Amino acid sequence: MRITGIFALALASSTAITSIPALAQTDATAKDNALTYPETKTVDVVDEQFGEKIADPYRWLENDVREDADVAAWVDAQNAVTDGYLEQLKGREALASSMTKLFDYDALGVPVEAGGKYFYERKSGGENQAILYVRDGADGEERMLIDPAEWSDDGATALAEWKPSEDGSLLAYAIQDGGSDWRTVKVMDVTTGEEKPDTVEWVKFSNLAWMPENSGFLYSRFPEPKEGAAFQSLNKDHTIYMHVLGQAQAKDIKVYATPDQPELNHVAEVTSDKEWVVITSSSGTDDRYEMTLVKVDAPELTTRSLVEGFDHSWSLIDGIGDTLYFATNQDAKRLRIVKTDLSKPENRDVMCDGPDSATTTCGEDVYVFSEVVPEHTATIDSAAVIGDMLVVDYIDDAKSRLEAFALDGTPKGVVDLPGLGTVGGIRGSAKSDKGYFAFGSFNQPNSIYSFTDTGKPAIWAEPDLPFDPASIAVTQRFYESKDGTKIPLFLVHKKDLDLSAGAPTLLYGYGGFNISVLPMYSAPKMAWIEAGGVYASANLRGGGEYGKEWHDGGRLQNKQNVFDDFIAAGEYLIAEGITPKDGLAIEGRSNGGLLVGAVMNQRPDLFTTGHAAVGVMDMLRFDRFTAGRYWVDDYGYPNKQADFRKLLTYSPYHNIKDGTDYPALMVSTADTDDRVVPGHSFKYTARLQALNTGEKPHLIRIETRAGHGSGKPTDKLIEEYSDIYGFMADAVGLTIAD
């Protein structure tokens, strides 16, 4: 859709410049209080791409807030305005109190068994971060192993990835500070709790995988960035190393790297029987991988190719000796399970160049995959080998379905789940016939279940809840998008709420990167529901709910489908009387922040308020920072003409309509977000405030010592969401009772 007006992007003109007037001060009214936005300077920056001249007067806001005093001053000024506006709203304290109560339960993790010990995380009410516990035996007495509260005064340092050694005597664990994607890895003696001297730095997007006999562990890292560039520079040259215990990191053994392809990422896994290392390589966020093998006892950890060509998704389930099991979308858009016997490769003749350009016949081992579990109408989400069975977690119309199979693929039956919800974290191995999984829903935080191949799952641990899940209704509907596609929609509300009267509704969406949005408990969203609102979650195209076709239907040149799906969800909620026309709030995070920004531009008349969190807002420059280069699989390449044209049609920053009344909007980001750099949100907000976009507030909330979302302490979550939901509740008329 072409945007007209003062900020038309003039796609047909080679001389048009998208310009933004300099801003001194802009006034907007909020209730009886005058809202004055901070002064934001502009710079004379114009880029030319494919004959288009694109002005970017807020380019300076891309600079790192920790390194640029002007950006830091702008952040302080924006937060002061936002804080001042929020302070005059009623209901924030009541929301914070409600959220504090709704967080007051034991958030439980699925146990990991190693050497007869059981490791698991638990975060209880009042704790900012999850604590790692261990038991000797599944029913043994627990003891605390790691409490991240000891690592920082502000609670913003978190336990990230962790992995016990095979015998359970050692633990490799990663520390995440201030929400950053960077990790520092340490090692602990599980028996004594003593921290070993081993320290591994600059780890990112990594698995932790122990080698046999506790000789060391595998991890992935990037080169140390230049000083001052850790939170903005592009991530390249991902490399897998083996850290040998007791040695300095400088002596770690390089296991796998592709210096001729610096854009590739590499992650190592070790089969549970410690026979094989499987390395998965990817070039972006799309599920297309190459796989490389290492026999754990091979001299110098020699590698061999298992799958070449980035054509399909491959996910290691586990290995039993030389037989490896994988989930793949090769010849199965909703995935199937296959296996290969590494002791019986086939040999084929291939042509290769010999000395003096002579042609020589070379022999090459090729591993053949045979089908174990065929493609289903539901989509495979995960799978595990447990004892002598394969346990497969399917996504069936955006909710979980769990089924067991013999290792030869013979069906053993559907596992009886407690209701409509989501299975997570299936744990187990071929060495034990007992497995574990988490199950939760919108109205039910995770409980942990144990199960075998017979009988119903048994509760291993469940939280005491501060509310009655039975008082909350969870239903699923389907609505039509613009092109007639049926889209799933979950509705969550109090059972005694009369939906026919309409109620303020919070609509959430994501729609990208093959990520499925499944039923999940959220204390902030439950606070909205407890206040009498409706929560709606739409399963938009671009996600993984229905496999590859669903993902492809919402990415690249099809990205507009995601926005159409979300807009259609809003229209459906109003048409059905679930929410009044002035009662619709929308929310999205990351790629979902892009979603909110895009639909605000396209249909500002439809929504009353919105929250765009850590969003990708400048679609012409997203690939220039940190992890942004990976996203070209979903968004396309800004330096390719066809992709550029499409990106320019929906880029939130470039498509704000001057002279149009916009809904009340809260943008949120964080100073140490090194996934989606905060410059996206800074530039978008500056432009929204500069233009004539109506009298409703357009504010930004900028968190400190926080990143893209993971590792954020509970007290910051409560403070953040009482602010944001208080802002949106005020806009849609949701009364928050004290």
MOCORZI-V419991 format. One record per helix or strand of 2 or more residues. SS is the DSSP state (2 for helix, 1 for strand). FROM is the first residue (numbers start at 1). TO is the last residue. Records with the same first field share a line. If there is no record, write none. Layout:
BEGIN
SS = FROM-TO / FROM-TO
END
This chain:
BEGIN
1 = 17-18 / 27-30 / 33-36 / 46-49 / 52-55 / 107-108 / 112-114 / 117-123 / 131-136 / 142-147 / 157-164 / 170-177 / 183-189 / 195-203 / 209-210 / 216-221 / 239-244 / 253-256 / 265-270 / 276-282 / 290-295 / 303-307 / 314-320 / 323-328 / 336-341 / 346-353 / 359-366 / 370-373 / 379-386 / 389-395 / 400-406 / 411-415 / 422-427 / 435-441 / 444-451 / 458-461 / 472-480 / 486-494 / 505-508 / 534-538 / 584-589 / 609-613 / 664-670 / 698-703
2 = 59-62 / 69-87 / 92-102 / 148-150 / 212-214 / 249-251 / 299-301 / 355-357 / 469-471 / 499-501 / 523-530 / 548-552 / 556-558 / 560-575 / 591-602 / 622-624 / 626-635 / 641-650 / 679-690 / 714-732
END
